[in-house]
Amino acid sequence: MTKKVLPLAAMERLLKSGGASRVADNAKVALRGVLEDVADKIARDAVRLSLHSGRKTVKASDIKLAAKI
């Protein structure tokens, strides 16, 4: 994935909600990269599932199923 779509501020909030008192900038960037990679794979799988079902619309059930694969 080349375009970064998740904001670093959201990564800091996630890490702090996980219990971190301080978060380094490189930790935010690393978390964003991991989450975007996982989200990209889930999105591709969800699209594949919707097409397999004969639909052009991706539904929440496609996302949930793709996340389990």
PDB file of N, CA, C and O in Angstrom, chain B, residues numbered from 101:
ATOM      1  N   MET B 101       0.849  -1.169   0.000  1.00  0.00           N
ATOM      2  CA  MET B 101       0.000   0.000   0.000  1.00  0.00           C
ATOM      3  C   MET B 101       0.891   1.227   0.000  1.00  0.00           C
ATOM      4  O   MET B 101       1.787   1.347   0.836  1.00  0.00           O
ATOM      5  N   THR B 102       0.654   2.132  -0.924  1.00  0.00           N
ATOM      6  CA  THR B 102       1.511   3.303  -1.021  1.00  0.00           C
ATOM      7  C   THR B 102       0.904   4.523  -0.346  1.00  0.00           C
ATOM      8  O   THR B 102       1.628   5.328   0.240  1.00  0.00           O
ATOM      9  N   LYS B 103      -0.405   4.670  -0.418  1.00  0.00           N
ATOM     10  CA  LYS B 103      -1.048   5.832   0.193  1.00  0.00           C
ATOM     11  C   LYS B 103      -1.399   5.533   1.643  1.00  0.00           C
ATOM     12  O   LYS B 103      -2.035   4.523   1.945  1.00  0.00           O
ATOM     13  N   LYS B 104      -0.985   6.408   2.520  1.00  0.00           N
ATOM     14  CA  LYS B 104      -1.277   6.251   3.945  1.00  0.00           C
ATOM     15  C   LYS B 104      -2.619   6.933   4.228  1.00  0.00           C
ATOM     16  O   LYS B 104      -2.766   8.140   4.032  1.00  0.00           O
ATOM     17  N   VAL B 105      -3.588   6.149   4.688  1.00  0.00           N
ATOM     18  CA  VAL B 105      -4.921   6.699   4.905  1.00  0.00           C
ATOM     19  C   VAL B 105      -5.284   6.821   6.384  1.00  0.00           C
ATOM     20  O   VAL B 105      -6.204   7.561   6.732  1.00  0.00           O
ATOM     21  N   LEU B 106      -4.579   6.113   7.248  1.00  0.00           N
ATOM     22  CA  LEU B 106      -4.867   6.182   8.679  1.00  0.00           C
ATOM     23  C   LEU B 106      -4.004   7.267   9.321  1.00  0.00           C
ATOM     24  O   LEU B 106      -2.787   7.278   9.138  1.00  0.00           O
ATOM     25  N   PRO B 107      -4.623   8.178  10.070  1.00  0.00           N
ATOM     26  CA  PRO B 107      -3.849   9.265  10.691  1.00  0.00           C
ATOM     27  C   PRO B 107      -3.025   8.769  11.879  1.00  0.00           C
ATOM     28  O   PRO B 107      -3.432   7.860  12.602  1.00  0.00           O
ATOM     29  N   LEU B 108      -1.869   9.381  12.062  1.00  0.00           N
ATOM     30  CA  LEU B 108      -0.993   9.011  13.177  1.00  0.00           C
ATOM     31  C   LEU B 108      -1.627   9.308  14.528  1.00  0.00           C
ATOM     32  O   LEU B 108      -1.348   8.611  15.505  1.00  0.00           O
ATOM     33  N   ALA B 109      -2.466  10.320  14.600  1.00  0.00           N
ATOM     34  CA  ALA B 109      -3.131  10.641  15.865  1.00  0.00           C
ATOM     35  C   ALA B 109      -4.019   9.479  16.311  1.00  0.00           C
ATOM     36  O   ALA B 109      -4.116   9.184  17.502  1.00  0.00           O
ATOM     37  N   ALA B 110      -4.660   8.828  15.353  1.00  0.00           N
ATOM     38  CA  ALA B 110      -5.495   7.672  15.687  1.00  0.00           C
ATOM     39  C   ALA B 110      -4.640   6.519  16.204  1.00  0.00           C
ATOM     40  O   ALA B 110      -5.064   5.777  17.090  1.00  0.00           O
ATOM     41  N   MET B 111      -3.440   6.369  15.654  1.00  0.00           N
ATOM     42  CA  MET B 111      -2.541   5.306  16.119  1.00  0.00           C
ATOM     43  C   MET B 111      -2.122   5.571  17.561  1.00  0.00           C
ATOM     44  O   MET B 111      -2.041   4.650  18.373  1.00  0.00           O
ATOM     45  N   GLU B 112      -1.856   6.832  17.869  1.00  0.00           N
ATOM     46  CA  GLU B 112      -1.486   7.181  19.244  1.00  0.00           C
ATOM     47  C   GLU B 112      -2.642   6.898  20.199  1.00  0.00           C
ATOM     48  O   GLU B 112      -2.430   6.375  21.293  1.00  0.00           O
ATOM     49  N   ARG B 113      -3.860   7.240  19.791  1.00  0.00           N
ATOM     50  CA  ARG B 113      -5.024   6.976  20.649  1.00  0.00           C
ATOM     51  C   ARG B 113      -5.194   5.478  20.883  1.00  0.00           C
ATOM     52  O   ARG B 113      -5.506   5.060  21.998  1.00  0.00           O
ATOM     53  N   LEU B 114      -4.993   4.667  19.847  1.00  0.00           N
ATOM     54  CA  LEU B 114      -5.104   3.218  20.001  1.00  0.00           C
ATOM     55  C   LEU B 114      -4.060   2.683  20.972  1.00  0.00           C
ATOM     56  O   LEU B 114      -4.371   1.867  21.839  1.00  0.00           O
ATOM     57  N   LEU B 115      -2.833   3.141  20.825  1.00  0.00           N
ATOM     58  CA  LEU B 115      -1.771   2.676  21.700  1.00  0.00           C
ATOM     59  C   LEU B 115      -1.997   3.130  23.144  1.00  0.00           C
ATOM     60  O   LEU B 115      -1.742   2.379  24.086  1.00  0.00           O
ATOM     61  N   LYS B 116      -2.474   4.356  23.307  1.00  0.00           N
ATOM     62  CA  LYS B 116      -2.737   4.840  24.669  1.00  0.00           C
ATOM     63  C   LYS B 116      -3.928   4.121  25.279  1.00  0.00           C
ATOM     64  O   LYS B 116      -3.948   3.875  26.485  1.00  0.00           O
ATOM     65  N   SER B 117      -4.926   3.780  24.461  1.00  0.00           N
ATOM     66  CA  SER B 117      -6.061   3.032  25.012  1.00  0.00           C
ATOM     67  C   SER B 117      -5.635   1.615  25.381  1.00  0.00           C
ATOM     68  O   SER B 117      -6.297   0.949  26.177  1.00  0.00           O
ATOM     69  N   GLY B 118      -4.529   1.157  24.800  1.00  0.00           N
ATOM     70  CA  GLY B 118      -3.968  -0.137  25.158  1.00  0.00           C
ATOM     71  C   GLY B 118      -3.100  -0.097  26.398  1.00  0.00           C
ATOM     72  O   GLY B 118      -2.606  -1.131  26.849  1.00  0.00           O
ATOM     73  N   GLY B 119      -2.910   1.104  26.958  1.00  0.00           N
ATOM     74  CA  GLY B 119      -2.182   1.210  28.205  1.00  0.00           C
ATOM     75  C   GLY B 119      -0.867   1.957  28.136  1.00  0.00           C
ATOM     76  O   GLY B 119      -0.223   2.144  29.169  1.00  0.00           O
ATOM     77  N   ALA B 120      -0.441   2.392  26.955  1.00  0.00           N
ATOM     78  CA  ALA B 120       0.833   3.115  26.839  1.00  0.00           C
ATOM     79  C   ALA B 120       0.691   4.518  27.422  1.00  0.00           C
ATOM     80  O   ALA B 120      -0.289   5.213  27.154  1.00  0.00           O
ATOM     81  N   SER B 121       1.673   4.927  28.218  1.00  0.00           N
ATOM     82  CA  SER B 121       1.638   6.294  28.741  1.00  0.00           C
ATOM     83  C   SER B 121       2.312   7.261  27.773  1.00  0.00           C
ATOM     84  O   SER B 121       1.935   8.430  27.688  1.00  0.00           O
ATOM     85  N   ARG B 122       3.307   6.770  27.049  1.00  0.00           N
ATOM     86  CA  ARG B 122       3.991   7.573  26.028  1.00  0.00           C
ATOM     87  C   ARG B 122       4.153   6.720  24.789  1.00  0.00           C
ATOM     88  O   ARG B 122       4.299   5.500  24.873  1.00  0.00           O
ATOM     89  N   VAL B 123       4.125   7.382  23.619  1.00  0.00           N
ATOM     90  CA  VAL B 123       4.207   6.654  22.350  1.00  0.00           C
ATOM     91  C   VAL B 123       5.233   7.354  21.450  1.00  0.00           C
ATOM     92  O   VAL B 123       5.127   8.551  21.184  1.00  0.00           O
ATOM     93  N   ALA B 124       6.215   6.597  20.994  1.00  0.00           N
ATOM     94  CA  ALA B 124       7.224   7.146  20.088  1.00  0.00           C
ATOM     95  C   ALA B 124       6.632   7.299  18.684  1.00  0.00           C
ATOM     96  O   ALA B 124       5.738   6.552  18.286  1.00  0.00           O
ATOM     97  N   ASP B 125       7.148   8.280  17.948  1.00  0.00           N
ATOM     98  CA  ASP B 125       6.656   8.515  16.589  1.00  0.00           C
ATOM     99  C   ASP B 125       6.830   7.288  15.697  1.00  0.00           C
ATOM    100  O   ASP B 125       5.955   6.978  14.889  1.00  0.00           O
ATOM    101  N   ASN B 126       7.969   6.584  15.842  1.00  0.00           N
ATOM    102  CA  ASN B 126       8.187   5.415  14.988  1.00  0.00           C
ATOM    103  C   ASN B 126       7.234   4.270  15.338  1.00  0.00           C
ATOM    104  O   ASN B 126       6.956   3.420  14.493  1.00  0.00           O
ATOM    105  N   ALA B 127       6.736   4.241  16.571  1.00  0.00           N
ATOM    106  CA  ALA B 127       5.747   3.230  16.958  1.00  0.00           C
ATOM    107  C   ALA B 127       4.419   3.513  16.268  1.00  0.00           C
ATOM    108  O   ALA B 127       3.739   2.588  15.825  1.00  0.00           O
ATOM    109  N   LYS B 128       4.048   4.783  16.176  1.00  0.00           N
ATOM    110  CA  LYS B 128       2.810   5.153  15.486  1.00  0.00           C
ATOM    111  C   LYS B 128       2.887   4.782  14.008  1.00  0.00           C
ATOM    112  O   LYS B 128       1.934   4.250  13.439  1.00  0.00           O
ATOM    113  N   VAL B 129       4.026   5.069  13.401  1.00  0.00           N
ATOM    114  CA  VAL B 129       4.213   4.764  11.978  1.00  0.00           C
ATOM    115  C   VAL B 129       4.186   3.253  11.749  1.00  0.00           C
ATOM    116  O   VAL B 129       3.599   2.778  10.777  1.00  0.00           O
ATOM    117  N   ALA B 130       4.822   2.505  12.643  1.00  0.00           N
ATOM    118  CA  ALA B 130       4.855   1.047  12.505  1.00  0.00           C
ATOM    119  C   ALA B 130       3.460   0.450  12.649  1.00  0.00           C
ATOM    120  O   ALA B 130       3.081  -0.432  11.879  1.00  0.00           O
ATOM    121  N   LEU B 131       2.693   0.926  13.633  1.00  0.00           N
ATOM    122  CA  LEU B 131       1.331   0.420  13.818  1.00  0.00           C
ATOM    123  C   LEU B 131       0.467   0.752  12.611  1.00  0.00           C
ATOM    124  O   LEU B 131      -0.319  -0.082  12.161  1.00  0.00           O
ATOM    125  N   ARG B 132       0.606   1.965  12.084  1.00  0.00           N
ATOM    126  CA  ARG B 132      -0.158   2.355  10.898  1.00  0.00           C
ATOM    127  C   ARG B 132       0.165   1.434   9.730  1.00  0.00           C
ATOM    128  O   ARG B 132      -0.743   1.010   9.014  1.00  0.00           O
ATOM    129  N   GLY B 133       1.415   1.121   9.527  1.00  0.00           N
ATOM    130  CA  GLY B 133       1.801   0.243   8.428  1.00  0.00           C
ATOM    131  C   GLY B 133       1.204  -1.149   8.562  1.00  0.00           C
ATOM    132  O   GLY B 133       0.700  -1.713   7.591  1.00  0.00           O
ATOM    133  N   VAL B 134       1.262  -1.697   9.764  1.00  0.00           N
ATOM    134  CA  VAL B 134       0.714  -3.037  10.004  1.00  0.00           C
ATOM    135  C   VAL B 134      -0.794  -3.044   9.791  1.00  0.00           C
ATOM    136  O   VAL B 134      -1.324  -3.918   9.105  1.00  0.00           O
ATOM    137  N   LEU B 135      -1.485  -2.069  10.380  1.00  0.00           N
ATOM    138  CA  LEU B 135      -2.940  -2.024  10.256  1.00  0.00           C
ATOM    139  C   LEU B 135      -3.391  -1.814   8.815  1.00  0.00           C
ATOM    140  O   LEU B 135      -4.378  -2.407   8.378  1.00  0.00           O
ATOM    141  N   GLU B 136      -2.667  -0.968   8.072  1.00  0.00           N
ATOM    142  CA  GLU B 136      -3.037  -0.742   6.681  1.00  0.00           C
ATOM    143  C   GLU B 136      -2.795  -1.983   5.831  1.00  0.00           C
ATOM    144  O   GLU B 136      -3.567  -2.258   4.913  1.00  0.00           O
ATOM    145  N   ASP B 137      -1.743  -2.734   6.119  1.00  0.00           N
ATOM    146  CA  ASP B 137      -1.498  -3.977   5.394  1.00  0.00           C
ATOM    147  C   ASP B 137      -2.599  -4.990   5.652  1.00  0.00           C
ATOM    148  O   ASP B 137      -3.085  -5.637   4.724  1.00  0.00           O
ATOM    149  N   VAL B 138      -2.991  -5.128   6.910  1.00  0.00           N
ATOM    150  CA  VAL B 138      -4.049  -6.068   7.273  1.00  0.00           C
ATOM    151  C   VAL B 138      -5.379  -5.626   6.657  1.00  0.00           C
ATOM    152  O   VAL B 138      -6.121  -6.444   6.113  1.00  0.00           O
ATOM    153  N   ALA B 139      -5.672  -4.327   6.746  1.00  0.00           N
ATOM    154  CA  ALA B 139      -6.921  -3.801   6.179  1.00  0.00           C
ATOM    155  C   ALA B 139      -6.963  -3.984   4.661  1.00  0.00           C
ATOM    156  O   ALA B 139      -8.018  -4.275   4.096  1.00  0.00           O
ATOM    157  N   ASP B 140      -5.828  -3.814   4.011  1.00  0.00           N
ATOM    158  CA  ASP B 140      -5.760  -3.988   2.564  1.00  0.00           C
ATOM    159  C   ASP B 140      -6.074  -5.433   2.185  1.00  0.00           C
ATOM    160  O   ASP B 140      -6.815  -5.672   1.232  1.00  0.00           O
ATOM    161  N   LYS B 141      -5.527  -6.385   2.909  1.00  0.00           N
ATOM    162  CA  LYS B 141      -5.781  -7.799   2.628  1.00  0.00           C
ATOM    163  C   LYS B 141      -7.247  -8.142   2.874  1.00  0.00           C
ATOM    164  O   LYS B 141      -7.863  -8.844   2.072  1.00  0.00           O
ATOM    165  N   ILE B 142      -7.807  -7.653   3.975  1.00  0.00           N
ATOM    166  CA  ILE B 142      -9.211  -7.927   4.278  1.00  0.00           C
ATOM    167  C   ILE B 142     -10.106  -7.319   3.197  1.00  0.00           C
ATOM    168  O   ILE B 142     -11.067  -7.953   2.762  1.00  0.00           O
ATOM    169  N   ALA B 143      -9.800  -6.112   2.768  1.00  0.00           N
ATOM    170  CA  ALA B 143     -10.601  -5.458   1.731  1.00  0.00           C
ATOM    171  C   ALA B 143     -10.559  -6.248   0.427  1.00  0.00           C
ATOM    172  O   ALA B 143     -11.595  -6.454  -0.205  1.00  0.00           O
ATOM    173  N   ARG B 144      -9.369  -6.692   0.020  1.00  0.00           N
ATOM    174  CA  ARG B 144      -9.268  -7.477  -1.213  1.00  0.00           C
ATOM    175  C   ARG B 144     -10.051  -8.779  -1.106  1.00  0.00           C
ATOM    176  O   ARG B 144     -10.741  -9.171  -2.047  1.00  0.00           O
ATOM    177  N   ASP B 145      -9.947  -9.451   0.041  1.00  0.00           N
ATOM    178  CA  ASP B 145     -10.681 -10.701   0.234  1.00  0.00           C
ATOM    179  C   ASP B 145     -12.190 -10.463   0.262  1.00  0.00           C
ATOM    180  O   ASP B 145     -12.952 -11.272  -0.267  1.00  0.00           O
ATOM    181  N   ALA B 146     -12.626  -9.363   0.874  1.00  0.00           N
ATOM    182  CA  ALA B 146     -14.057  -9.047   0.939  1.00  0.00           C
ATOM    183  C   ALA B 146     -14.618  -8.771  -0.455  1.00  0.00           C
ATOM    184  O   ALA B 146     -15.732  -9.189  -0.771  1.00  0.00           O
ATOM    185  N   VAL B 147     -13.860  -8.077  -1.276  1.00  0.00           N
ATOM    186  CA  VAL B 147     -14.295  -7.822  -2.652  1.00  0.00           C
ATOM    187  C   VAL B 147     -14.403  -9.135  -3.411  1.00  0.00           C
ATOM    188  O   VAL B 147     -15.366  -9.354  -4.146  1.00  0.00           O
ATOM    189  N   ARG B 148     -13.426 -10.002  -3.235  1.00  0.00           N
ATOM    190  CA  ARG B 148     -13.458 -11.309  -3.894  1.00  0.00           C
ATOM    191  C   ARG B 148     -14.692 -12.105  -3.467  1.00  0.00           C
ATOM    192  O   ARG B 148     -15.339 -12.743  -4.296  1.00  0.00           O
ATOM    193  N   LEU B 149     -15.014 -12.068  -2.171  1.00  0.00           N
ATOM    194  CA  LEU B 149     -16.184 -12.776  -1.660  1.00  0.00           C
ATOM    195  C   LEU B 149     -17.484 -12.209  -2.231  1.00  0.00           C
ATOM    196  O   LEU B 149     -18.391 -12.963  -2.583  1.00  0.00           O
ATOM    197  N   SER B 150     -17.570 -10.892  -2.321  1.00  0.00           N
ATOM    198  CA  SER B 150     -18.798 -10.292  -2.860  1.00  0.00           C
ATOM    199  C   SER B 150     -18.959 -10.628  -4.341  1.00  0.00           C
ATOM    200  O   SER B 150     -20.072 -10.891  -4.798  1.00  0.00           O
ATOM    201  N   LEU B 151     -17.877 -10.623  -5.080  1.00  0.00           N
ATOM    202  CA  LEU B 151     -17.951 -10.990  -6.495  1.00  0.00           C
ATOM    203  C   LEU B 151     -18.322 -12.455  -6.667  1.00  0.00           C
ATOM    204  O   LEU B 151     -19.073 -12.807  -7.576  1.00  0.00           O
ATOM    205  N   HIS B 152     -17.799 -13.304  -5.799  1.00  0.00           N
ATOM    206  CA  HIS B 152     -18.135 -14.720  -5.841  1.00  0.00           C
ATOM    207  C   HIS B 152     -19.628 -14.942  -5.583  1.00  0.00           C
ATOM    208  O   HIS B 152     -20.230 -15.871  -6.121  1.00  0.00           O
ATOM    209  N   SER B 153     -20.212 -14.075  -4.753  1.00  0.00           N
ATOM    210  CA  SER B 153     -21.639 -14.163  -4.450  1.00  0.00           C
ATOM    211  C   SER B 153     -22.500 -13.503  -5.514  1.00  0.00           C
ATOM    212  O   SER B 153     -23.724 -13.474  -5.386  1.00  0.00           O
ATOM    213  N   GLY B 154     -21.885 -12.978  -6.552  1.00  0.00           N
ATOM    214  CA  GLY B 154     -22.622 -12.353  -7.647  1.00  0.00           C
ATOM    215  C   GLY B 154     -23.056 -10.927  -7.343  1.00  0.00           C
ATOM    216  O   GLY B 154     -23.999 -10.422  -7.952  1.00  0.00           O
ATOM    217  N   ARG B 155     -22.371 -10.273  -6.402  1.00  0.00           N
ATOM    218  CA  ARG B 155     -22.702  -8.902  -6.035  1.00  0.00           C
ATOM    219  C   ARG B 155     -21.547  -7.971  -6.350  1.00  0.00           C
ATOM    220  O   ARG B 155     -20.383  -8.370  -6.345  1.00  0.00           O
ATOM    221  N   LYS B 156     -21.898  -6.707  -6.628  1.00  0.00           N
ATOM    222  CA  LYS B 156     -20.883  -5.674  -6.773  1.00  0.00           C
ATOM    223  C   LYS B 156     -20.671  -4.931  -5.452  1.00  0.00           C
ATOM    224  O   LYS B 156     -19.643  -4.285  -5.248  1.00  0.00           O
ATOM    225  N   THR B 157     -21.654  -5.033  -4.566  1.00  0.00           N
ATOM    226  CA  THR B 157     -21.614  -4.334  -3.288  1.00  0.00           C
ATOM    227  C   THR B 157     -20.949  -5.200  -2.224  1.00  0.00           C
ATOM    228  O   THR B 157     -21.312  -6.360  -2.032  1.00  0.00           O
ATOM    229  N   VAL B 158     -19.976  -4.620  -1.538  1.00  0.00           N
ATOM    230  CA  VAL B 158     -19.330  -5.309  -0.425  1.00  0.00           C
ATOM    231  C   VAL B 158     -20.175  -5.056   0.817  1.00  0.00           C
ATOM    232  O   VAL B 158     -20.467  -3.907   1.149  1.00  0.00           O
ATOM    233  N   LYS B 159     -20.567  -6.122   1.503  1.00  0.00           N
ATOM    234  CA  LYS B 159     -21.393  -6.019   2.703  1.00  0.00           C
ATOM    235  C   LYS B 159     -20.531  -6.253   3.946  1.00  0.00           C
ATOM    236  O   LYS B 159     -19.399  -6.729   3.868  1.00  0.00           O
ATOM    237  N   ALA B 160     -21.114  -5.899   5.091  1.00  0.00           N
ATOM    238  CA  ALA B 160     -20.422  -6.104   6.360  1.00  0.00           C
ATOM    239  C   ALA B 160     -20.109  -7.577   6.567  1.00  0.00           C
ATOM    240  O   ALA B 160     -19.069  -7.913   7.134  1.00  0.00           O
ATOM    241  N   SER B 161     -20.986  -8.455   6.118  1.00  0.00           N
ATOM    242  CA  SER B 161     -20.747  -9.893   6.275  1.00  0.00           C
ATOM    243  C   SER B 161     -19.529 -10.339   5.463  1.00  0.00           C
ATOM    244  O   SER B 161     -18.823 -11.262   5.869  1.00  0.00           O
ATOM    245  N   ASP B 162     -19.276  -9.695   4.322  1.00  0.00           N
ATOM    246  CA  ASP B 162     -18.078  -9.994   3.533  1.00  0.00           C
ATOM    247  C   ASP B 162     -16.823  -9.609   4.311  1.00  0.00           C
ATOM    248  O   ASP B 162     -15.836 -10.345   4.327  1.00  0.00           O
ATOM    249  N   ILE B 163     -16.878  -8.458   4.948  1.00  0.00           N
ATOM    250  CA  ILE B 163     -15.734  -7.973   5.735  1.00  0.00           C
ATOM    251  C   ILE B 163     -15.469  -8.923   6.902  1.00  0.00           C
ATOM    252  O   ILE B 163     -14.324  -9.296   7.160  1.00  0.00           O
ATOM    253  N   LYS B 164     -16.532  -9.309   7.601  1.00  0.00           N
ATOM    254  CA  LYS B 164     -16.388 -10.188   8.752  1.00  0.00           C
ATOM    255  C   LYS B 164     -15.842 -11.542   8.341  1.00  0.00           C
ATOM    256  O   LYS B 164     -14.981 -12.098   9.024  1.00  0.00           O
ATOM    257  N   LEU B 165     -16.332 -12.078   7.236  1.00  0.00           N
ATOM    258  CA  LEU B 165     -15.847 -13.359   6.752  1.00  0.00           C
ATOM    259  C   LEU B 165     -14.397 -13.249   6.289  1.00  0.00           C
ATOM    260  O   LEU B 165     -13.586 -14.133   6.568  1.00  0.00           O
ATOM    261  N   ALA B 166     -14.072 -12.179   5.591  1.00  0.00           N
ATOM    262  CA  ALA B 166     -12.704 -11.981   5.110  1.00  0.00           C
ATOM    263  C   ALA B 166     -11.722 -11.847   6.264  1.00  0.00           C
ATOM    264  O   ALA B 166     -10.568 -12.261   6.147  1.00  0.00           O
ATOM    265  N   ALA B 167     -12.165 -11.274   7.371  1.00  0.00           N
ATOM    266  CA  ALA B 167     -11.292 -11.103   8.527  1.00  0.00           C
ATOM    267  C   ALA B 167     -10.986 -12.440   9.190  1.00  0.00           C
ATOM    268  O   ALA B 167      -9.956 -12.586   9.849  1.00  0.00           O
ATOM    269  N   LYS B 168     -11.880 -13.418   9.018  1.00  0.00           N
ATOM    270  CA  LYS B 168     -11.677 -14.732   9.613  1.00  0.00           C
ATOM    271  C   LYS B 168     -10.769 -15.616   8.758  1.00  0.00           C
ATOM    272  O   LYS B 168     -10.174 -16.569   9.261  1.00  0.00           O
ATOM    273  N   ILE B 169     -10.666 -15.305   7.487  1.00  0.00           N
ATOM    274  CA  ILE B 169      -9.885 -16.149   6.564  1.00  0.00           C
ATOM    275  C   ILE B 169      -8.401 -16.030   6.869  1.00  0.00           C
ATOM    276  O   ILE B 169      -7.581 -16.662   6.204  1.00  0.00           O
TER     277      ILE B 169
END
